[in-house]
Every structure is written in C-alpha cells, then in structure tokens.
Amino acid sequence: MSVRTVRPVRTAIAAATVAAALTATVLVPATAATAAPAKPRHEATRQALDAAVAAGVPGVVAGARDGRTAPWTGTAGERGGRDHYRVGSITKTFVATVLLQLQAEGRLDLDDPVEKHLPGVVRGNGHDGRKVTVRQLLNHTSGIYSYTEDPGLTAKVFGPGFLEHRYDTWTPRQLVAVAMTHEPDFPPGTSWHYSNTNFVLAGMVIEKVTGRPYGKEIERRVLKPLKLRATSVPGTTPTLPRPSSRAYSTLQDEAGPGAKVYDVTELNPSMAGAAGEMISDSNDLQTFYRALLKGRLLPPAEMKEMTTAVPVSPDFPDFGYGLGLMRQKLSCGKEVWGHGGGIHGSNSQAQATRDGEHTLAANFNADWTGDGQTVVEAEFCGTVPKAAPKDAPKGAPQLR
C-alpha cells in the first residue's frame, strides 16, 4: 500500500504520494548501481542505507539473513534496529496466505465468484461480482477500480485534507463503495492493474467465510504460530508500538522541491484496511516470508498457486504478480519473491529468495524520497548505489 496515488508501475509502494497509500509494489528496476568488488557481507546494503539518508531520507532500518550466517541489522539516520513500522501493502501477502489456507481446508475455492461470498457488494458502473473470482482479487486481474485513485478520497486522505481527517474511521464497505462509483479498468481476467480495492474485498471474504475479522484470522493462523510478537493488525489504533521512530510525509498536493514535511506518525489506518494497515518490524517480516516460502504455512498445492505469477506489463518483463506475492528478476539475474509497502511516511520492502534462505526487510521513514529497490539490489546482488548529489538535503526536514 503506497501512501500516495502513484500508479504501481512507478515506485508504487514508496509512498511517494499518499494516494497510493495502499499500492505497494516497486516496479522500477534499480538504477544508478554499479557492480561492486568483493566486500564484507551486507556491506553494499549498508552503503545503500547511508546513500538513502544522504538523499534526504530521515532514517532507514534493514535486516537480512543469508543461509546459516548470523542475522544482520543495519540502520542509518534517525532509526533503531528494533523499530516497529507500518508495512503498507506487505499486508497483502498475509491476507492472501489466509485465503489460501481456507481453500486448503475446503471452506472456499479461489475460483468462486466474489458474489457468492459478498452478494451485492461488487455492483455498479459495470462492476459485477458474479464475473470476478477471488483469485482475480488476489492477483489484480479483476479490473475493479482502486479506491485510492478516486480524486475525492485522495484529496481527503492523501492530500492537505489528511491533517483534518487523519483520525477518521473508514469501513471496508465505504472504501468499496467509493470504487463502485467508477467504471472497471477492464473486463475481469483480461489484463492487470494494481487495485487496493481487491484486497479490501479479500479481507471481507475472510470475515464472511470465518465469521471473524480478517485481522483476527491473521493473528490466529500466522502471527501466533510463528511467534511474530512485533507484528499487529491495528484496526483503528493510531499509534505505533514502541520502539519506533517518527514517520514523515509531504502531502500529495504539496509535493515537489521545497515542499513542507509533516510528522504523520499517528493516523487511523482503517483507510488502508486489508490492503495495507499492518505494523511489523524487520525481524518478523523476514521470519514470515521465510516460513511462507519454505512451505510452513501452506500445503504444496496452495503454494504453487500463490507463486503462479501473471505478467504485470510488457514494459516490465522481469516482474510478475502471484497471489499477494510479487516475483522479480534482479539486475544480477537472481530472482526474489516478496512485496513492497507504502503508507504515509513509511516505505518498506520485504523480499526473499524462493527457497527462503536469503531474506531482506527494510523501511524508510519518509515517502517523498529514497529508493527501496536500491537496497534490494544491494543486498541480493551486491550493487553499490552512486553517491547522492552534493546538494541533496540531509536529515529530517523542518516540520509544521
């Protein structure tokens, strides 16, 4: 979930515009990177964190594990190694995992029409829940309009209106209703477009099938079994658990050189819901993706379905989207699986090799600058980012 309305073909999750507050996948290959000579393990990643701060990110934290070597944690700027942070659209992988577990238990089928579980919810302006499947929600081929692209909602939640509405509560039905005022992007199953509405609906399906909120099912099925004590589904709670650092954002309509920056640490994450409200830390995210990719959370059949990726765009042949899980081929030829996540003042990456042996989770506490993909390339390929321009802003900007 990306905190601004940025089309997913850019740094969607980088929270560069609060309207993507729920978008969440970085579809831009790393740039400005050069092959690095042999260096100490994670040295390129450390340099990428320093480069992000030099480019104006107030603080960065990252954690990595590679095989049987000791876990590594790196920080730069205003960050602590154990910081909790909002993970945005990384939430989508947790939601998809629960739905796949429900299919494995015979409680639903991913090829069920959405209408079967949510009668009358996906209707209006050409949307028809009878023609959209649960699977199409999870791989973004439904064609359902993304509510985070609605101009009115964008102005209220991601633009200057955020200051007045940051503590508002949004219900899933309200968010879906916003999407239903627009026409679909395309007929179901005929193309791909990142839509946060898809995962709000996925969360509603979980509640309808189980009788419990999607967050309670994530807690019961994933967080408790894996002992992910730093991970939570906050609902309407506006604060971050301790320890945590502040989160900074420029408002969408004020973005650009010299834009004012705001402390957006507190907010009601219900406007993201099942598309991007969760909180975690770098250690828990790595534990989750490691367990998922090693088959500890899903049977082989469901794992195969999750990792069956559809193309996202002819312009980005190295990227594919499975069920709440993205595959990307890096510049060095390595393939990683995971998700990105952006929400106000928070830009995250969680990636792992397919065998779950090499993992990375990182977070920038800003949404107007910084390239999380550079950190991914540094960790998995050893590429070192070029130095930031000498006139790049340093540290946290002035707030108001």
KEDO-587233 format. One record per residue: x, y, z of N, C-alpha, C in turn. Coordinates in pm, whole numbers, padded with zeros to 5 digits, always signed. Example, Ala and Ser with C-alpha at 12.3 -4.5 7.8 and 13.67 -1.06 7.14 Angstrom:
2
+01319-00569+00780+01230-00450+00780+01320-00330+00780+01285-00225+00708+01367-00106+00714+01290+00003+00787
END
This chain:
400
+00083-00116+00000+00000+00000+00000+00086+00121+00000+00066+00204-00089+00154+00314-00102+00082+00440-00064+00143+00519+00009+00078+00633+00067+00047+00745-00025+00053+00730-00146+00011+00834-00236-00047+00771-00359-00115+00842-00439-00173+00778-00554-00071+00771-00661+00011+00673-00657+00114+00654-00757+00078+00529-00832+00078+00533-00963+00049+00412-01040+00152+00307-01005+00111+00180-00990+00203+00076-00948+00320+00056-01042+00318+00115-01160+00430+00095-01249+00546+00186-01212+00528+00270-01113+00639+00351-01061+00676+00294-00925+00730+00373-00835+00759+00321-00702+00631+00320-00624+00539+00239-00665+00407+00238-00606+00409+00236-00458+00489+00159-00401+00483+00145-00258+00568+00243-00188+00640+00313-00258+00731+00407-00197+00659+00520-00131+00532+00517-00120+00457+00619-00052+00497+00755-00101+00515+00770-00223+00556+00899-00272+00439+00989-00290+00321+00937-00283+00204+01020-00295+00095+00955-00218+00053+01001-00116-00034+00927-00030-00147+00857-00100-00178+00884-00221-00288+00815-00286-00256+00675-00320-00134+00640-00323-00101+00500-00343-00091+00438-00210-00140+00506-00114-00129+00461+00023-00150+00316+00035-00199+00256-00060-00220+00113-00049-00162+00042-00166-00109+00108-00256-00050+00042-00371+00065-00030-00312+00151-00093-00368+00254-00146-00289+00351-00228-00361+00386-00202-00476+00485-00285-00537+00580-00197-00613+00707-00221-00598+00803-00141-00671+00825-00206-00805+00788-00138-00912+00801-00197-01044+00911-00131-01124+00997-00057-01058+01104+00009-01131+01236-00060-01101+01302-00112-01203+01431-00178-01179+01528-00079-01115+01621-00130-01037+01718-00043-00970+01800+00032-01073+01828+00158-01043+01909+00239-01133+02029+00290-01056+02119+00349-01127+02237+00412-01066+02312+00316-00976+02330+00192-01019+02404+00097-00938+02518+00040-01022+02631+00015-00957+02745-00040-01028+02791-00167-00960+02845-00258-01036+02891-00384-00979+02998-00356-00874+02985-00424-00761+03078-00399-00651+03181-00510-00642+03304-00475-00606+03406-00579-00582+03371-00654-00455+03443-00759-00428+03416-00838-00309+03428-00751-00185+03326-00752-00101+03322-00672+00020+03268-00758+00133+03282-00712+00257+03224-00787+00368+03074-00807+00346+03020-00917+00397+02879-00947+00380+02792-00829+00424+02694-00793+00343+02599-00685+00368+02660-00545+00358+02787-00535+00318+02849-00403+00309+02779-00316+00204+02741-00375+00091+02671-00297-00012+02537-00247+00042+02470-00329+00121+02341-00289+00179+02362-00173+00276+02466-00182+00356+02495-00072+00449+02518+00058+00372+02591+00050+00262+02615+00169+00182+02486+00223+00121+02395+00132+00084+02267+00176+00029+02184+00250+00134+02191+00207+00259+02120+00277+00367+02178+00417+00386+02310+00426+00387+02375+00556+00402+02341+00648+00286+02334+00592+00166+02303+00672+00047+02161+00726+00054+02069+00646+00109+01929+00692+00122+01921+00812+00216+01995+00806+00326+01995+00919+00420+02061+01042+00355+02168+01018+00281+02234+01129+00212+02140+01194+00111+02046+01115+00058+01950+01168-00040+01831+01235+00026+01827+01235+00160+01720+01308+00228+01625+01227+00311+01637+01093+00313+01551+01012+00399+01595+01033+00544+01503+01067+00635+01545+01088+00774+01610+00966+00838+01555+00847+00811+01613+00729+00872+01576+00601+00800+01665+00502+00803+01644+00374+00737+01684+00262+00832+01607+00154+00833+01645+00035+00908+01628-00085+00815+01719-00180+00823+01709-00301+00741+01763-00420+00818+01708-00536+00786+01758-00660+00843+01773-00762+00732+01871-00849+00744+01894-00951+00641+01942-01080+00706+01908-01192+00643+01958-01323+00684+01999-01396+00557+02111-01463+00561+02161-01533+00443+02210-01671+00486+02128-01772+00461+02164-01907+00499+02181-01922+00648+02291-01982+00689+02313-02008+00830+02398-01900+00898+02427-01794+00826+02505-01686+00887+02419-01610+00987+02482-01540+01077+02409-01466+01180+02324-01357+01117+02204-01332+01169+02121-01223+01118+02195-01090+01126+02169-01003+01030+02235-00873+01025+02130-00764+01034+02160-00658+01108+02073-00541+01115+02155-00417+01088+02104-00329+01004+02173-00203+00975+02078-00086+00989+02129+00027+01033+02049+00149+01044+02129+00266+00992+02057+00371+00956+02120+00497+00917+02023+00609+00952+02076+00722+00993+01988+00833+01029+01912+00808+01157+01789+00859+01161+01706+00852+01281+01635+00718+01295+01704+00610+01316+01639+00481+01329+01705+00394+01433+01622+00299+01487+01672+00198+01576+01654+00062+01511+01741-00031+01543+01737-00161+01478+01612-00243+01507+01542-00212+01616+01422-00288+01652+01294-00209+01626+01303-00104+01546+01186-00019+01520+01067-00097+01463+00949-00068+01516+00824-00108+01451+00794-00004+01342+00726-00046+01235+00686+00048+01132+00564-00004+01057+00494+00088+00993+00377+00050+00912+00427-00013+00782+00374-00130+00747+00428-00204+00633+00344-00190+00506+00234-00114+00511+00156-00090+00391+00114-00218+00322+00135-00226+00193+00083-00336+00113+00149-00471+00137+00251-00477+00219+00303-00608+00259+00191-00686+00330+00094-00613+00384-00027-00673+00442-00091-00772+00345-00082-00743+00216-00150-00825+00115-00103-00971+00116+00025-00993+00143+00074-01131+00146+00013-01207+00262-00005-01143+00376-00069-01207+00491-00214-01243+00459-00285-01150+00396-00425-01174+00361-00437-01290+00263-00354-01290+00160-00358-01398+00061-00327-01533+00126-00234-01534+00220-00199-01660+00289-00320-01718+00361-00397-01633+00429-00516-01682+00500-00619-01737+00402-00641-01669+00292-00739-01719+00194-00696-01852+00134-00568-01868+00109-00519-01996+00058-00532-02106+00162-00514-02073+00288-00537-02172+00394-00684-02214+00396-00773-02119+00379-00916-02151+00378-00952-02240+00260-00886-02216+00145-00911-02306+00032-00860-02447+00065-00742-02456+00125-00687-02587+00158-00779-02663+00254-00853-02590+00336-00946-02651+00430-01083-02680+00367-01100-02644+00241-01227-02669+00173-01337-02571+00208-01301-02457+00264-01403-02362+00306-01436-02259+00199-01355-02253+00097-01384-02171-00020-01297-02221-00134-01324-02172-00253-01243-02202-00370-01202-02070-00431-01075-02056-00467-01030-01929-00524-01103-01894-00653-01164-01994-00716-01238-01966-00838-01386-01938-00812-01422-01926-00684-01557-01881-00650-01577-01739-00700-01696-01706-00751-01722-01566-00780-01733-01487-00650-01689-01365-00652-01696-01281-00532-01841-01269-00484-01932-01268-00577-02074-01257-00543-02120-01367-00448-02061-01485-00458-02101-01596-00371-02079-01563-00224-01974-01491-00194-01942-01460-00056-01985-01319-00014-01991-01230-00110-02028-01091-00082-02139-01047-00176-02259-01103-00160-02368-01071-00253-02401-00922-00257-02405-00870-00379-02445-00731-00399-02340-00627-00370-02222-00667-00323-02120-00569-00285-02047-00513-00406-02011-00598-00501-01940-00553-00621-02042-00534-00732-02104-00421-00732-02208-00386-00829-02203-00236-00857-02233-00200-00980-02243-00059-01016-02142-00016-01118-02187+00065-01215-02100+00123-01318-02017+00018-01392-02077-00098-01416-02011-00202-01493-01942-00306-01408-01926-00283-01279-01869-00385-01190-01974-00493-01165-01931-00618-01165-02025-00729-01145-01952-00842-01072-01983-00857-00943-01919-00959-00861-01946-01100-00905-02043-01121-00993-02071-01255-01045-01966-01297-01147-01893-01200-01200-01794-01229-01304-01651-01217-01256-01633-01180-01129-01500-01164-01071-01477-01277-00971-01361-01343-00979-01330-01451-00885-01241-01401-00771-01238-01479-00664-01149-01447-00553-01004-01447-00600-00968-01540-00687-00831-01545-00741-00796-01414-00811-00890-01359-00886-00863-01235-00958-00845-01116-00865-00905-01125-00746-00877-01022-00646-00731-01030-00604-00684-01152-00581-00550-01172-00523-00437-01148-00621-00462-01162-00752-00354-01134-00847-00378-01008-00930-00474-00927-00888-00501-00798-00950-00541-00806-01098-00614-00911-01132-00667-00920-01269-00819-00901-01271-00875-00849-01163-01021-00833-01152-01075-00719-01236-00992-00617-01259-01038-00497-01328-01112-00401-01236-01129-00434-01110-01201-00347-01016-01120-00220-00990-01187-00109-00998-01124+00023-00979-01065+00032-00838-00947+00092-00827-00882+00109-00696-00932+00236-00629-00988+00221-00511-01044+00338-00443-00938+00443-00412-00811+00405-00404-00706+00502-00376-00674+00590-00497-00741+00566-00608-00724+00653-00724-00840+00750-00739-00936+00744-00648-01050+00836-00652-01005+00976-00611-01027+01078-00695-00977+01213-00664-01029+01269-00532-01157+01246-00502-01213+01300-00379-01151+01237-00257-01138+01104-00257-01076+01036-00144-00929+01074-00133-00864+01086-00248-00723+01122-00248-00700+01256-00179-00782+01356-00212-00766+01488-00152-00788+01484-00001-00882+01401+00042-00916+01395+00185-00816+01314+00265-00769+01204+00209-00685+01112+00286-00537+01127+00257-00502+01169+00136-00361+01176+00099-00312+01315+00066-00403+01409+00052-00365+01546+00023-00372+01631+00149-00390+01762+00134-00396+01851+00250-00507+01814+00349-00610+01746+00300-00719+01705+00389-00677+01605+00494-00560+01544+00475-00513+01446+00573-00503+01506+00712-00460+01630+00722-00441+01692+00852-00571+01698+00931-00682+01713+00863-00813+01718+00928-00873+01578+00946-00838+01486+00855-00906+01355+00854-00818+01237+00896-00700+01265+00951-00607+01156+00982-00662+01056+01083-00759+01095+01166-00812+01003+01266-00950+00949+01229-00997+00978+01108-01127+00927+01063-01125+00775+01051-01238+00712+01078-01252+00568+01058-01326+00541+00927-01270+00451+00848-01331+00409+00723-01365+00261+00733-01487+00225+00695-01523+00084+00694-01489+00024+00558-01468-00107+00551-01442-00169+00420-01552-00140+00319-01677-00142+00363-01787-00115+00269-01782+00028+00215-01739+00122+00298-01725+00259+00250-01619+00268+00141-01507+00201+00163-01398+00206+00066-01439+00141-00066-01507+00026-00056-01554-00041-00179-01657+00045-00249-01744+00111-00173-01847+00196-00233-01784+00309-00315-01671+00361-00269-01601+00465-00346-01558+00407-00481-01504+00287-00479-01460+00224-00605-01576+00201-00700-01692+00166-00644-01808+00134-00729-01867+00256-00799-01823+00376-00764-01871+00496-00834-01796+00517-00965-01696+00431-00992-01618+00440-01114-01638+00315-01199-01607+00325-01326-01614+00208-01413-01493+00118-01388-01505-00012-01421-01389-00102-01407-01277-00059-01501-01157-00100-01469-01042-00070-01555-01044-00155-01682-01097-00276-01671-01106-00368-01785-01195-00485-01744-01244-00566-01839-01323-00684-01803-01240-00782-01721-01299-00849-01625-01224-00941-01538-01141-01042-01617-01015-01058-01575-00928-01159-01634-00862-01122-01764-00881-00999-01812-00827-00963-01943-00699-00879-01936-00662-00833-01819-00542-00750-01806-00499-00750-01659-00405-00660-01626-00355-00650-01488-00349-00504-01449-00397-00473-01330-00383-00339-01275-00391-00348-01123-00297-00284-01058-00289-00290-00911-00407-00213-00851-00489-00281-00774-00606-00218-00713-00616-00254-00567-00614-00153-00482-00627-00178-00339-00766-00225-00301-00864-00195-00384-01000-00244-00358-01002-00396-00356-00920-00458-00439-00916-00605-00444-00893-00665-00305-00799-00608-00231-00764-00669-00103-00855-00625+00011-00918-00510-00002-01024-00477+00094-01135-00581+00081-01170-00616-00043-01270-00720-00067-01222-00856-00017-01093-00885-00035-01039-01013+00012-01054-01024+00164-01029-00915+00234-01049-00916+00379-01194-00938+00416-01286-00881+00338-01429-00902+00363-01469-01047+00338-01407-01110+00239-01436-01252+00212-01392-01338+00330-01275-01309+00384-01228-01385+00500-01328-01375+00615-01376-01254+00640-01471-01237+00751-01602-01311+00724-01647-01308+00599-01774-01376+00567-01760-01527+00584-01647-01583+00542-01627-01728+00548-01602-01777+00690-01526-01699+00768-01487-01746+00902-01574-01693+01015-01644-01582+00989-01722-01520+01095-01638-01433+01186-01510-01412+01151-01421-01328+01230-01350-01227+01141-01316-01111+01194-01244-01011+01114-01116-01070+01057-01076-01022+00941-00957-01077+00875-00835-01066+00965-00827-00958+01042-00711-00939+01130-00702-01046+01237-00816-01088+01290-00817-01194+01392-00771-01326+01331-00808-01350+01205-00765-01473+01139-00614-01470+01111-00561-01354+01075-00416-01343+01056-00345-01369+01188-00396-01314+01295-00335-01337+01427-00337-01485+01462-00452-01549+01443-00468-01689+01484-00389-01784+01397-00385-01757+01266-00327-01851+01171-00179-01826+01139-00134-01702+01157+00003-01668+01115+00086-01610+01230+00037-01506+01294+00119-01436+01392+00150-01522+01515+00049-01587+01570+00073-01669+01689+00157-01794+01659+00125-01870+01552+00209-01988+01524+00356-01955+01498+00382-01840+01435+00520-01802+01405+00582-01716+01515+00503-01687+01619+00551-01603+01730+00600-01467+01680+00520-01405+01595+00554-01273+01541+00500-01167+01636+00571-01144+01743+00521-01057+01850+00531-00908+01817+00609-00873+01717+00620-00733+01678+00521-00695+01568+00443-00793+01524+00350-00771+01412+00207-00761+01463+00132-00666+01408-00006-00647+01454-00094-00596+01341-00224-00615+01361-00326-00560+01272-00398-00455+01355-00362-00327+01342-00406-00226+01439-00551-00184+01433-00621-00209+01321-00761-00168+01313-00773-00017+01305-00819+00047+01413-00832+00193+01414-00732+00259+01509-00646+00181+01570-00548+00236+01664-00448+00325+01589-00433+00451+01629-00350+00544+01550-00201+00545+01583-00162+00481+01694-00022+00491+01737+00059+00369+01697+00191+00386+01697+00284+00276+01672+00333+00219+01804+00354+00087+01812+00413+00030+01934+00557+00077+01949+00607+00073+02071+00748+00105+02095+00831-00023+02088+00958-00010+02044+01022+00111+01994+00981+00142+01850+00982+00268+01817+00954+00310+01680+01011+00450+01660+01027+00488+01536+01074+00622+01503+00959+00701+01443+00978+00828+01426+00874+00912+01365+00864+00881+01217+00748+00913+01158+00726+00894+01015+00695+01030+00954+00758+01059+00839+00748+01191+00779+00691+01184+00637+00610+01284+00602+00547+01284+00471+00530+01424+00418+00537+01437+00286+00488+01557+00219+00347+01524+00172+00260+01619+00174+00124+01595+00128+00121+01598-00023+00033+01518-00079+00034+01497-00224+00028+01628-00302-00062+01714-00267-00078+01837-00344+00032+01939-00318+00119+01907-00223+00228+01999-00191+00364+01939-00226+00364+01823-00292+00490+01755-00322+00573+01837-00422+00704+01818-00417+00793+01886-00508+00906+01953-00432+01000+02013-00503+01113+02078-00438+01067+02181-00335+01124+02175-00217+01090+02272-00114+00958+02247-00044+00895+02131-00069+00765+02103-00007+00780+02089+00144+00677+02131+00215+00675+02115+00360+00663+01966+00394+00719+01930+00506+00715+01791+00551+00643+01785+00685+00561+01683+00703+00480+01670+00822+00512+01542+00897+00495+01547+01027+00505+01427+01109+00370+01356+01098+00371+01236+01037+00246+01163+01015+00247+01031+01090+00324+01026+01198+00338+00901+01273+00203+00847+01317+00117+00934+01365-00015+00891+01410-00117+00906+01298-00192+00800+01273-00302+00803+01177-00391+00681+01201-00515+00693+01163-00609+00581+01170-00591+00499+01042-00536+00377+01051-00504+00301+00930-00623+00230+00867-00744+00257+00915-00861+00190+00856-00881+00229+00711-00824+00343+00667-00837+00379+00526-00754+00287+00437-00668+00206+00499-00592+00106+00425-00653-00032+00442-00699-00063+00561-00765-00191+00587-00681-00309+00544-00747-00409+00487-00679-00532+00446-00584-00510+00328-00585-00391+00272-00492-00359+00163-00359-00308+00215-00351-00270+00346-00223-00217+00389-00213-00159+00528-00287-00211+00627-00284-00146+00759-00184-00203+00858-00118-00313+00830-00041-00383+00932+00087-00311+00975+00134-00349+01093+00258-00298+01153+00348-00417+01181+00480-00400+01161+00572-00510+01190+00711-00453+01214+00811-00539+01214+00950-00495+01216+01029-00584+01121+01156-00552+01101+01234-00623+01001+01256-00770+01035+01268-00801+01162+01289-00940+01202+01165-01024+01175+01048-00975+01216+00924-01050+01195+00893-01070+01046+00915-00966+00967+00886-00979+00824+00972-01087+00761+01098-01093+00798+01184-01198+00744+01139-01337+00790+01100-01347+00915+01052-01476+00966+00928-01520+00890+00837-01427+00863+00714-01459+00790+00744-01509+00649+00821-01433+00572+00847-01473+00434+00932-01600+00426+01021-01616+00519+01100-01739+00523+01009-01860+00546+00918-01849+00644+00826-01959+00674+00733-01985+00557+00682-01878+00496+00591-01893+00383+00657-01966+00266+00775-01919+00226+00840-01974+00108+00899-02113+00133+00920-02147+00258+00968-02282+00291+00851-02381+00309+00728-02333+00289+00614-02424+00293+00558-02452+00431+00589-02369+00530+00540-02393+00664+00397-02345+00685+00346-02259+00597+00213-02201+00616+00109-02255+00519+00153-02310+00407+00060-02357+00305+00101-02495+00253+00002-02577+00217+00033-02706+00152+00096-02679+00015+00165-02779-00043+00231-02760-00173+00138-02710-00283+00015-02761-00288-00077-02720-00395-00108-02571-00386-00135-02524-00265-00166-02382-00248-00042-02295-00269+00074-02347-00228+00197-02271-00250+00223-02255-00400+00194-02358-00475+00211-02350-00620+00118-02244-00679-00005-02240-00629-00099-02139-00678-00052-01998-00643-00002-01981-00521+00043-01849-00478+00158-01799-00564+00245-01888-00606+00364-01847-00682+00345-01859-00834+00223-01880-00878+00193-01875-01021+00167-01729-01056+00265-01665-01117+00259-01521-01138+00211-01485-01278+00131-01380-01285+00085-01327-01413+00171-01206-01449+00188-01177-01578+00266-01059-01618+00196-00932-01570+00275-00832-01533+00215-00706-01490+00212-00603-01604+00310-00611-01694+00315-00516-01806+00424-00559-01903+00402-00543-02033+00509-00572-02130+00632-00484-02107+00611-00368-02044+00723-00278-02018+00813-00328-01905+00761-00424-01825+00836-00475-01711+00837-00627-01713+00908-00685-01810+00906-00830-01825+00970-00906-01710+01047-00838-01626+01113-00906-01514+01026-00913-01389+00903-00867-01400+00813-00868-01285+00689-00952-01314+00644-01023-01213+00519-01098-01222+00449-01093-01087+00317-01107-01088+00242-01099-00963+00164-01228-00943+00191-01295-00831+00120-01417-00795-00005-01383-00717-00027-01451-00605-00143-01422-00520-00093-01349-00396-00097-01217-00401-00045-01137-00291+00105-01145-00276+00173-01188-00379+00317-01210-00375+00376-01173-00511+00479-01091-00510+00540-01048-00635+00673-01118-00659+00697-01150-00786+00825-01207-00828+00899-01104-00911+01029-01090-00886+01108-01001-00971+01246-01059-00995+01295-01038-01116+01429-01078-01152+01518-00955-01141+01623-00966-01061+01710-00852-01035+01816-00835-01144+01892-00727-01137+01989-00695-01241+02098-00801-01254+02126-00873-01144+02231-00975-01148+02176-01112-01188+02047-01119-01220+01987-01244-01263+01918-01321-01153+01939-01283-01026+01873-01352-00916+01724-01319-00914+01645-01414-00865+01501-01396-00856+01460-01389-00709+01379-01290-00676+01332-01277-00539+01179-01266-00538+01122-01305-00426+00977-01301-00407+00946-01219-00282+00839-01143-00287+00800-01066-00170+00699-00960-00205+00708-00847-00138+00616-00738-00163+00677-00609-00111+00631-00499-00165+00667-00369-00113+00546-00311-00044+00566-00206+00033+00453-00144+00102+00479+00001+00131+00383+00086+00095+00396+00227+00125+00270+00282+00188+00285+00359+00290+00174+00431+00353+00235+00558+00410+00156+00652+00451+00205+00782+00494+00335+00771+00575+00441+00829+00525+00566+00836+00599+00638+00704+00616+00606+00606+00534+00667+00474+00551+00676+00404+00417+00796+00360+00383+00822+00290+00256+00901+00164+00288+00842+00047+00264+00902-00080+00307+00926-00176+00191+01023-00264+00212+01048-00375+00120+01069-00502+00201+01009-00612+00158+01033-00744+00219+01050-00842+00105+01169-00898+00089+01200-00984-00024+01278-01106+00023+01267-01215-00054+01339-01338-00019+01362-01421-00144+01466-01503-00142+01485-01598-00249+01376-01705-00238+01351-01777-00346+01239-01872-00349+01254-01983-00244+01376-02016-00206+01395-02119-00105+01385-02065+00038+01366-01934+00050+01352-01873+00181+01481-01859+00259+01593-01891+00199+01721-01889+00271+01780-01749+00286+01759-01665+00187+01816-01530+00191+01700-01431+00195+01693-01352+00301+01580-01261+00321+01627-01119+00350+01539-01024+00321+01566-00883+00348+01436-00814+00384+01439-00728+00484+01325-00640+00514+01383-00504+00550+01330-00398+00489+01384-00264+00509+01272-00162+00511+01297-00050+00578+01197+00056+00586+01263+00192+00587+01206+00284+00506+01242+00426+00508+01130+00498+00583+01163+00591+00673+01056+00664+00743+01022+00796+00673+01012+00789+00541+00975+00903+00459+00907+00852+00333+00827+00937+00268+00758+00891+00148+00779+00981+00026+00873+01075+00034+00895+01163-00080+01032+01142-00145+01115+01061-00085+01248+01037-00140+01295+00900-00096+01398+00851-00161+01452+00719-00126+01402+00611-00218+01488+00519-00254+01455+00411-00346+01479+00277-00278+01372+00213-00232+01385+00085-00165+01442-00023-00255+01420-00010-00385+01472-00110-00477+01625-00111-00478+01686+00003-00453+01831+00009-00446+01883-00077-00331+01811-00079-00219+01850-00162-00105+01836-00310-00141+01730-00345-00214+01710-00483-00257+01825-00528-00347+01859-00445-00445+01969-00479-00536+02102-00489-00460+02121-00403-00361+02245-00407-00284+02257-00537-00206+02149-00580-00144+02155-00700-00060+02170-00827-00142+02092-00840-00249+02092-00966-00323+02195-00971-00436+02234-00854-00488+02329-00852-00600+02463-00790-00564+02471-00724-00450+02596-00661-00410+02627-00532-00482+02526-00473-00548+02549-00348-00620+02547-00230-00524+02636-00136-00547+02650-00020-00460+02592+00102-00530+02503+00176-00464+02443+00294-00528+02545+00405-00546+02523+00488-00647+02609+00603-00667+02587+00703-00554+02683+00785-00531+02672+00885-00425+02560+00983-00457+02494+01032-00351+02388+01131-00369+02449+01264-00413+02372+01348-00483+02424+01480-00522+02471+01557-00399+02573+01640-00417+02629+01713-00304+02528+01807-00241+02430+01854-00320+02333+01948-00264+02207+01878-00214+02209+01745-00202+02093+01673-00152+02067+01712-00007+01939+01727+00031+01908+01764+00170+01953+01655+00266+01994+01693+00385+02041+01599+00485+01944+01594+00603+01919+01477+00653+01841+01463+00776+01695+01500+00760+01626+01509+00874+01483+01537+00874+01459+01684+00839+01366+01708+00743+01335+01845+00706+01255+01914+00817+01239+02042+00804+01158+02117+00901+01012+02074+00891+00948+02058+01005+00810+02015+01008+00720+02132+01045+00591+02115+01013+00496+02216+01059+00369+02149+01101
END
